[in-house]
Amino acid sequence: MSYRVLVVLDPQFSRALVRDSYGCIDWVTHDYPALLAADLLDSPTLCGFVFPGESGHLIAHRPGFVPVRLHEKLLFWLRIQHKGMTVEFMKFENFRDILISPKPNFKKTFQQYHSICGGLDLMVDPSERADGWGSSAQLQQYLCGLQTLESIVPVWPPSREILHASIKFNVIVNLDQIAARMVNSPRPQTTPLSRNDVSQSFEGWILKREGSDCNRHVLLPGKVDPLNLPRDCGHFRWLKQSYVPTLRKLGEWRIMLVDCLPLWVVHTAPGNREEELVFLHRDAGLSLAEMTLRIREPYVFDDIMDPVGGTLSERRQADEELESFATTVLSQLIEVEEDLLGAPSSLRLMVRLDIGVMHGLDGRLGYFINEVERGVGIGLFSAGNPRWTLRLADEFGCSFSKWMTKTCLAMGRPIEPVA
């Protein structure tokens, strides 16, 4: 059967001009058949998410196809549509207005779909969005409408889970407890920032804020003014966390998992310029033991990100070491959150785990989870190679179909094919 899905793209990912998309790791140039490309470019619903592209940015140019510049989330859902699922789009502004001021046909408007996906990225503080939001009362109306919608039709990701996870300390506490039960799983120390302890030191500590993403609210060592500490933003608190130098020296492994299984890994590292990020899809990595030896001598990032040598067996063991850590922590995190929230976790469908390495108390290197990226704001690093995003869409589409069937049946909704 074919499922009918309504997708609402978050306007924070849109751009006013095509030139604003260049240099963004979540925008990509991809080619589509000329008629489809024209439909995409003429669609008022997709305005700001798609622009005419340049063939010079394509991996290869196919006859009869037209280059299009688009956001990776749109690329993702267009691929799912191409694979047989009926995907329709609604402008966020229209979606928001319906939720804030429900009309008598509210239920009928959405009940025709098997699922609603997207909407506002609730992992970040709406009051600080560049596109503006309005009053806190308006946000509460939106959330109330969204919860009503969730009682009618399956919504992914579920708002209650995302709102809980936006309070980062909730997730950090769970990860700390999971790490305490594992072997060689160090963790940075994290506490809510105290403004009453005038004697506290910030040497070797960073500050990071809840309700934020992409390093927007991170103060590194040397950037913290003890006499002018940042203020919390509503219920989003600033956290004090021990600094992990290896995040800058070795980078992070961003591992994408679908249906709780690793799909691919992107290794990121700081670039030469401020706030620059370089990344590479991992083909072969080093084990923790190999990294320990490598960093004892002078090295460059390529030695870690794209290592030379090693047998096929050694490279496989290194991959298994990283993937085993990721899947073990993820399964336990899902169990903890589902027990707490009493509902299936969105992490079962798709999640990006950002993994770093740090020295434990015994001096050994160990993996740790630096961030858990979930929901509509997951960055896919499509600029590196859009074909990975297409593969992700294929994998997600299969798991998503099963989730819709299971969730619709649990809600007592009939599963009827699209006419």
C-alpha positions as MATLAB code, in Angstrom:
seq = 'MSYRVLVVLDPQFSRALVRDSYGCIDWVTHDYPALLAADLLDSPTLCGFVFPGESGHLIAHRPGFVPVRLHEKLLFWLRIQHKGMTVEFMKFENFRDILISPKPNFKKTFQQYHSICGGLDLMVDPSERADGWGSSAQLQQYLCGLQTLESIVPVWPPSREILHASIKFNVIVNLDQIAARMVNSPRPQTTPLSRNDVSQSFEGWILKREGSDCNRHVLLPGKVDPLNLPRDCGHFRWLKQSYVPTLRKLGEWRIMLVDCLPLWVVHTAPGNREEELVFLHRDAGLSLAEMTLRIREPYVFDDIMDPVGGTLSERRQADEELESFATTVLSQLIEVEEDLLGAPSSLRLMVRLDIGVMHGLDGRLGYFINEVERGVGIGLFSAGNPRWTLRLADEFGCSFSKWMTKTCLAMGRPIEPVA';
ca = [
       0.000    0.000    0.000;
       0.999    3.648   -0.376;
       1.072    5.867    2.681;
       0.069    9.514    2.604;
       2.338   11.784    4.631;
       2.157   15.526    5.255;
       5.561   17.174    5.695;
       5.980   20.619    7.265;
       9.472   22.016    6.748;
      10.803   24.251    9.520;
      11.364   27.763    8.059;
      14.617   28.135   10.010;
      16.209   26.000    7.262;
      15.008   28.221    4.409;
      17.053   30.928    2.705;
      16.036   34.224    1.101;
      18.515   33.904   -1.779;
      20.365   31.003   -3.343;
      23.712   32.627   -2.566;
      22.855   32.334    1.143;
      22.862   28.543    0.808;
      26.464   28.238   -0.315;
      28.844   27.413    2.494;
      26.017   25.658    4.406;
      26.628   21.985    5.129;
      22.887   21.241    4.974;
      22.347   22.511    1.417;
      23.183   20.541   -1.706;
      22.935   20.671   -5.490;
      21.099   17.704   -7.005;
      19.628   17.074  -10.448;
      16.007   16.230  -11.262;
      14.094   15.586  -14.499;
      13.323   18.931  -16.143;
       9.549   18.792  -15.528;
       9.940   17.851  -11.859;
      12.587   20.550  -11.379;
      10.209   23.136  -12.859;
       7.411   22.027  -10.512;
       9.728   22.297   -7.498;
      10.973   25.743   -8.454;
       7.431   27.025   -9.125;
       5.953   25.660   -5.880;
       5.001   28.486   -3.455;
       4.965   25.927   -0.620;
       8.668   25.198   -1.150;
       9.753   28.809   -1.587;
      13.062   29.349    0.216;
      13.906   25.647    0.258;
      14.730   25.256   -3.449;
      16.505   27.391   -6.062;
      17.940   26.920   -9.548;
      21.297   25.180   -9.254;
      24.543   25.171  -11.202;
      25.746   22.079  -13.036;
      29.292   22.756  -11.848;
      28.219   21.691   -8.349;
      26.959   18.282   -9.499;
      28.950   15.079   -9.186;
      27.828   14.251  -12.741;
      25.399   15.895  -15.168;
      22.732   13.671  -16.740;
      21.036   14.558  -20.051;
      17.463   15.766  -19.560;
      18.066   16.579  -15.904;
      18.262   20.059  -14.384;
      20.465   21.054  -11.412;
      18.519   22.267   -8.391;
      19.834   23.810   -5.184;
      17.809   22.579   -2.210;
      17.891   21.929    1.509;
      18.810   18.402    2.564;
      15.453   17.897    4.365;
      13.625   18.529    1.087;
      16.050   16.221   -0.744;
      15.329   13.578    1.897;
      11.525   13.712    1.568;
      11.549   13.960   -2.223;
      13.530   10.725   -2.280;
      10.988    9.030   -0.005;
       8.254   10.252   -2.352;
      10.187    8.845   -5.320;
      10.286    5.443   -3.612;
       6.488    5.147   -3.559;
       5.203    7.066   -0.537;
       2.748    9.919   -1.206;
       4.420   12.990    0.323;
       2.672   16.362    0.412;
       4.083   19.625    1.757;
       2.447   22.428    3.749;
       3.994   25.803    4.535;
       4.801   26.106    8.213;
       2.906   29.384    8.505;
      -0.300   27.674    7.330;
       0.301   24.713    9.641;
       0.940   27.018   12.603;
      -2.190   29.084   11.968;
      -4.363   25.961   11.824;
      -2.973   24.705   15.141;
      -3.243   28.070   16.890;
      -6.796   28.759   15.729;
      -8.442   25.375   15.088;
     -11.462   25.499   12.781;
     -14.396   23.046   12.762;
     -12.689   21.118    9.934;
      -9.427   20.758   11.928;
      -9.840   17.007   12.317;
     -10.847   16.460    8.692;
      -7.863   18.471    7.444;
      -5.328   16.114    8.987;
      -7.142   12.804    9.337;
      -6.659   12.114    5.623;
      -2.948   11.519    6.302;
      -1.285    8.462    7.793;
       1.259   10.726    9.503;
       2.353   14.346    9.959;
       6.121   15.007    9.990;
       8.127   18.072   10.876;
       6.887   21.409   12.123;
       8.814   23.596   14.534;
      12.140   22.218   15.779;
      11.326   22.088   19.486;
      14.916   21.154   20.410;
      15.877   24.838   20.168;
      14.421   27.887   21.915;
      11.699   29.325   19.622;
      12.075   32.811   21.140;
      15.559   33.153   19.610;
      14.695   32.038   16.096;
      15.783   34.343   13.306;
      12.357   34.051   11.641;
      10.654   35.246   14.809;
       7.848   33.548   16.635;
       5.714   36.057   18.438;
       4.544   35.755   22.013;
       5.060   32.888   24.446;
       1.259   32.628   24.546;
       1.287   31.930   20.813;
       3.860   29.185   21.336;
       1.693   27.595   24.018;
      -1.262   27.690   21.638;
       0.862   25.982   19.000;
       1.966   23.261   21.444;
      -1.609   22.740   22.628;
      -2.768   22.393   19.020;
       0.086   20.019   18.275;
      -0.852   17.783   21.191;
      -4.453   17.735   19.963;
      -3.163   16.756   16.525;
      -1.150   13.922   18.075;
      -4.384   12.465   19.469;
      -5.816   12.329   15.944;
      -2.954   11.192   13.710;
       0.609    9.869   14.258;
       3.025   12.807   14.457;
       6.782   12.367   14.107;
       8.719   13.304   16.105;
       6.479   13.279   19.205;
       6.404   16.693   20.880;
       6.519   15.430   24.477;
       9.774   13.585   23.870;
      11.400   16.498   22.040;
      10.430   19.012   24.721;
      11.915   16.697   27.363;
      15.136   16.264   25.364;
      15.479   20.024   24.757;
      16.368   20.242   28.458;
      19.853   18.879   27.777;
      20.618   18.102   31.381;
      17.860   15.454   31.309;
      19.703   13.565   28.573;
      23.135   14.162   30.116;
      22.036   12.616   33.422;
      20.764    9.535   31.582;
      24.011    9.231   29.614;
      26.063    9.604   32.799;
      24.132    6.783   34.450;
      24.497    4.544   31.396;
      28.249    5.207   31.209;
      28.653    4.306   34.886;
      27.440    0.791   34.046;
      29.806    0.341   31.109;
      33.496   -0.545   30.914;
      35.880    2.223   29.828;
      33.188    4.800   29.164;
      34.417    8.146   30.541;
      32.147   11.193   30.690;
      32.771   14.928   31.141;
      31.448   16.296   34.417;
      28.328   18.441   33.986;
      26.280   20.497   36.447;
      23.775   23.351   36.113;
      25.651   26.653   36.342;
      25.622   28.130   39.840;
      25.571   31.902   40.230;
      25.855   31.803   44.014;
      29.306   30.208   44.287;
      31.563   33.246   43.893;
      34.687   31.166   44.537;
      34.134   28.690   41.669;
      36.814   28.413   39.001;
      36.144   28.192   35.277;
      39.626   27.076   34.286;
      39.226   23.855   32.310;
      35.453   24.293   32.002;
      33.049   25.301   29.247;
      29.522   26.688   29.445;
      26.764   25.405   27.179;
      23.054   26.182   27.172;
      19.959   24.056   26.886;
      17.487   24.753   24.099;
      20.331   25.393   21.686;
      22.247   23.648   18.907;
      25.175   23.974   16.517;
      27.464   25.559   19.158;
      25.307   28.703   19.233;
      25.518   28.968   23.019;
      28.909   27.547   23.962;
      31.613   29.439   25.846;
      35.032   27.787   25.692;
      37.698   28.111   28.415;
      39.008   31.660   28.521;
      35.725   33.079   27.217;
      33.860   32.918   30.537;
      33.613   36.101   32.595;
      32.940   35.039   36.241;
      31.642   38.540   37.004;
      29.223   38.541   34.073;
      27.801   35.030   33.783;
      25.181   34.466   31.062;
      21.556   34.426   32.125;
      19.243   31.461   31.711;
      16.571   31.811   29.042;
      13.263   30.845   30.605;
      13.486   27.196   31.621;
      16.597   26.666   29.466;
      19.620   26.682   31.775;
      23.320   27.228   31.269;
      25.397   24.179   32.157;
      28.987   23.989   33.367;
      30.902   21.112   31.796;
      34.506   19.977   32.055;
      36.446   20.790   28.891;
      37.427   17.850   26.665;
      40.560   18.855   24.669;
      40.349   15.772   22.444;
      37.175   17.132   20.819;
      39.388   19.707   19.126;
      42.427   17.470   18.750;
      40.648   14.411   17.337;
      37.225   15.680   16.300;
      33.885   13.864   16.550;
      32.298   10.856   14.902;
      28.731   11.672   13.838;
      27.062    8.304   13.433;
      23.639    8.060   11.801;
      21.425    5.198   12.932;
      18.135    4.046   11.402;
      16.064    1.361   13.103;
      18.810    1.340   15.791;
      21.410    0.178   13.243;
      24.441    2.235   12.097;
      24.091    3.484    8.552;
      27.091    5.751    8.090;
      29.630    7.828    9.996;
      30.881   11.352    9.315;
      34.128   12.375   11.006;
      34.262   16.118   11.712;
      37.146   18.240   12.923;
      37.811   21.979   13.428;
      39.164   23.717   10.329;
      41.922   26.282   10.081;
      39.506   29.237   10.251;
      37.341   30.200   13.224;
      34.089   28.216   13.380;
      35.139   26.226   10.281;
      34.235   22.547   10.274;
      35.796   19.982    7.974;
      34.189   16.585    7.546;
      34.693   13.305    5.768;
      32.491   10.250    5.430;
      34.352    7.538    7.285;
      35.472    4.630    5.103;
      37.921    3.210    7.600;
      38.816    4.301   11.102;
      41.252    3.659   13.899;
      40.587    1.693   17.044;
      40.960    3.362   20.433;
      44.244    1.526   20.932;
      45.558    2.741   17.557;
      44.506    6.333   18.294;
      46.273    6.169   21.658;
      49.539    5.290   19.892;
      49.005    7.744   17.034;
      48.573   10.839   19.227;
      51.774   10.161   21.167;
      53.660   11.434   18.123;
      53.132   14.477   15.877;
      50.075   13.971   13.666;
      47.621   15.810   11.426;
      43.866   15.322   11.213;
      44.172   13.193    8.082;
      46.061   10.607   10.144;
      42.911   10.211   12.253;
      40.143   10.953    9.749;
      41.534    9.029    6.783;
      44.188    6.657    8.148;
      46.632    4.931    5.861;
      47.381    1.241    6.182;
      46.073   -1.447    8.445;
      44.643   -4.808    7.469;
      41.018   -5.309    6.513;
      40.521   -7.164    9.799;
      41.984   -4.259   11.816;
      39.752   -1.708   10.083;
      36.682   -3.881   10.637;
      37.519   -4.274   14.314;
      37.863   -0.498   14.647;
      34.459    0.035   13.018;
      32.863   -2.636   15.204;
      34.334   -1.016   18.322;
      32.722    2.348   17.475;
      29.417    0.900   16.270;
      29.104   -1.465   19.231;
      29.536    1.457   21.630;
      26.917    3.499   19.767;
      24.271    0.764   19.601;
      24.816   -0.285   23.234;
      24.347    3.245   24.565;
      21.420    3.931   22.227;
      19.506    0.814   23.278;
      19.904    1.722   26.947;
      18.981    5.375   26.364;
      15.803    4.315   24.528;
      14.883    1.986   27.383;
      15.380    4.724   29.994;
      13.406    7.351   28.059;
      10.544    5.020   27.162;
      10.184    3.993   30.809;
      10.114    7.663   31.800;
       7.771    8.957   29.082;
       5.645    5.843   28.670;
       5.731    6.049   24.871;
       7.863    4.719   21.986;
      10.959    6.829   21.341;
      11.666    8.583   18.042;
      15.258    7.367   18.486;
      14.103    3.946   17.315;
      13.480    5.343   13.856;
      16.373    7.740   13.356;
      19.035    9.445   15.450;
      22.492   10.962   15.045;
      24.922   10.269   17.853;
      27.889   12.649   18.062;
      30.702   10.670   19.636;
      34.017   11.910   20.965;
      36.942   10.304   22.755;
      38.466   11.361   26.039;
      40.870   10.055   28.641;
      39.320    8.284   31.601;
      40.573    8.306   35.176;
      42.841    5.378   34.275;
      44.418    7.369   31.431;
      42.886    5.221   28.680;
      41.003    6.659   25.732;
      37.299    5.842   25.678;
      34.297    6.831   23.612;
      31.582    9.104   25.008;
      28.344   10.572   23.620;
      28.739   14.321   23.208;
      25.303   15.027   21.689;
      22.127   13.124   20.800;
      20.543   14.730   17.729;
      16.915   13.841   17.127;
      13.780   15.080   15.399;
      13.443   17.557   12.553;
      16.749   19.319   13.266;
      19.096   16.381   12.630;
      21.907   17.578   10.365;
      22.806   15.073    7.635;
      25.999   16.685    6.246;
      24.593   16.342    2.723;
      27.115   18.811    1.324;
      29.739   16.082    1.694;
      27.879   13.693   -0.599;
      24.106   13.901   -1.220;
      24.016   10.221   -2.166;
      24.346    9.328    1.517;
      21.172   11.297    2.230;
      19.365    9.427   -0.551;
      20.432    6.136    0.983;
      19.300    7.354    4.405;
      15.884    8.223    2.952;
      15.545    4.723    1.490;
      16.351    3.101    4.820;
      14.189    5.488    6.829;
      11.241    5.068    4.466;
      11.064    1.328    5.193;
      11.209    1.795    8.979;
       8.830    4.757    8.838;
       6.194    2.713    7.000;
       6.307    0.054    9.717;
       6.075    2.740   12.399;
       3.019    4.318   10.752;
       1.255    0.966   10.507;
       1.988    0.091   14.133;
       1.064    3.546   15.449;
      -2.151    3.840   13.423;
      -3.313    0.436   14.658;
      -2.484    1.390   18.265;
      -4.608    4.537   17.820;
      -7.468    2.510   16.382;
      -7.137    4.155   12.973;
      -7.855    2.036    9.869;
      -4.942    1.557    7.488;
      -6.444    2.325    4.120;
      -4.501    2.659    0.883;
      -4.273    6.040   -0.798;
      -6.797    6.336   -3.614;
];
